[in-house]
Amino acid sequence: MALIGVINDHFVAEYRRCNGIPYDVQAALGKYHCDLSPESPKTRSSPKLMRQREVSFNGRTYRCEWHAKLEPNRNRIHFAMMDDQFAEMVLIGIFVEHLDT
């Protein structure tokens, strides 16, 4: 299954089943050969770096804190969980340049 398909079809359910615990979410999605993780603690602790991961949708700002890895050192798919009326969906952030870490 393609990486975006795994994120779309399984991320929200596995995230909830694993109570949002990153290691457990990673392990659960690993069975689909999906290498993903949230941003590192160092990146999350920097407001400047986290602003680079923000996207707007329907007048709201979301932080695409999770990312899936297509290759070890480049080509990431950054995404965020939605909320409210879109609670079962993920938002894929489009970032052309590599984000600072």
N, C-alpha and C positions, 0 to 999 in steps of 0.2 A: 504494500500500500504506500502511496506517495506520502511524503512527510506532511504536507498541508492537509491531506485527507485524514491522517492520524490525529493531527491537532483538532481538526473540525469534528471528527466523529467520536473522539475518545477523551480529549483533555479535560473538559468540564466534569464529566462523570468521574474520571479517575481522581481529579483534584479533590472533589467532594468526598469520594470514598476514602481517600487518604488524609482527610482533614487538613489539606493544604501543606502537609509536611513534605518539603521539597525532595528529600531522599526517597521517600515512598512513592511520590508522583513519578520521579525519574525511573524508578524500578518498574513501576506498573506500565509505563509507556515504553520501556525498554523491550518488552515482549513483542512490540511492533517494530523493533529495530529503529527506534526514534531516540536520538541523543539530544536531550533538552535539559535546561536548568534555568533557575532564576539568575539574575545578575548577582555577582559576588558581593559579599558584605562591604568590601572596599568601594565598589561602584555605588551600591545602595546608600552608603553613608555620605555621598557627595551630591548635594542639590544640583550643582552644575551638570554633572554627568547624568543624573536622572532626568533633568529637563530635556536632554537630547533624546530621550526615549518617549517623549510625550507626543500624542496625536490627538486631534480633535475629531469628534463624530457627534452629529446631532446636538451641537452646542455644548458638549461636555468634553473634558480633557481626560484621557486615559494614559496611564504609564505602561508601556510595553516592557514590563520587567522580565518576563520569561522569554527565552529564545531557544530555538532549535538550531542545531549545527549541521549544516550540509557538508562542511569540511572542517578539519581540526582548527585551523587558524583564520578562517574567513567564511563568508557566505552564511549569514545568519537569517533566520526568520524570526523577527521579534513580534510578540503578541501579548494581548491583555485579555483578561476575562471581562465580559460585559456584565451589566447589572440591570436591574429594573425590568423593563419589557423585553430586553435582549438577554436575559439571564442564562439561557442555554447556548449562547454563542461566544465565540472569541473574535477579537478584533485584530487583524493583521496590520502591523505598522509598516509603512513603506519608508525605508531609509536607504538612500542611494549610496552615501559614503559610509565607510566603516565608522562605527561610533567609538568615541574615546572610552578607555577603560582605566 
